[in-house]
Amino acid sequence: MVRKSYGKMRGSRKKLRSKKINITRYLNDFNPGEKVHVKFSSSRIPHPKFHGLTGFVVKKRGRSFVVRVRNKKAWKEIVLRPEHLKK
């Protein structure tokens, strides 16, 4: 028998379904301090535990944005591309 997988992508079949992304999602611009919602598209996603969280933009880093989200009691800073963020 095959051993069950317990990787980080377990249970994420529906999150990874490819959806058409509009070009404006790639061109979004956010200012520091702005509230954003983390919603993954199917390309280059970070850990699925951050999907659906709301946080604040801290700064811009290249084409990406540093977003501070709350994970249980701790604040985490994750680097996300604009196609994974929504106002």
Beta strands, then each sheet from edge to edge (+ up, - down):
strand 1: 35-38
strand 2: 54-61
strand 3: 64-71
strand 4: 74-80
strand 5: 85-86
sheet 1: 4+ 3- 2+ 1- 5+
end
